[in-house]
């Protein structure tokens, strides 16, 4: 068994067996542990889970979206990526301008009421089409506030200037690799109230040793079944991209979790996943002709040898 995937599976099993039962913001309920850590050797293979299919193109397009400093879901929809739709949609259906059917508690109701689910999907498709075709509408209702991309690339200072944290940290890795300040923070207390969803993955730090780049992420809130597989692959990809630009190999991705939880409506899905045997990890290949992380497009990132078990569906807690 891959040690990379085993770390994830063992933590899921531990949470199911020993976690604390807790309420949460979404009203769904979780079982939870606090202060856990997983380590992934990036030389062992790219850590995209094989015990269920995880959509790599969605992960890669979301990461490129963050790296561009973008906060509007239009870019994601243009790449057939729907993972942030619910938060923008909620902003629209709770606005004074919305005159359609009542979408109160739309996330939970769409999971249990087939008639409402059909109505919800119809309204969502209409919303997505307007985001893609109506500039003014997209500007007002497609933007998610000062979330990850904004904080990474355009952190506002008290004197009105901005800091490009991601560019600065890459420059430091190149020029002062022994620095202990190779840090990017997405948690900006002043901006938290204006964000559609305050950052779950809040801060990451790089470390250079023996010609290899490692990354540690602190994640305050970790949805183990749906979110964490994305986060593992996203930050592994980010580490590969930055190592590529800086002329370094890759070391480890260390994933430190605050509240590591499994939602109550994901328990059976996790048990299904735990019953499966992991398969060999895939291989990541980057276009050597692209020298800056900010110039990468999806076609410059290739994943090969990915042969996972089938996907396991589960509802998103919004």
Secondary structure, DSSP 8 states (H G I E B T S, - for coil): --HHHHHHHHHHHHHHHH-EEE--TTSS-EEEEEEEEEEEETTS-B---SSS---HHHHHHHHHHHHHT--BHHHHHHTT--TTHHHHHHHHHTSTT--SS--TTHHHHHHH-HHHHHHHHHHHHHHHHHHHH-HHHHHHHSB--S-HHHHHH-EE-TTS-EE-HHHHHHHHHHH-TT-S--EEE---TTTGGGSSS--SEEEEEEEEETTEEEEEEEEEEEETTTHHHHHHHHHHHHHHHHHHHHT-EEEEEEEEEEEEEEEGGGHHHHHHHHTS-----BEEEE-TT--SGGG--GGGEEEE--------------
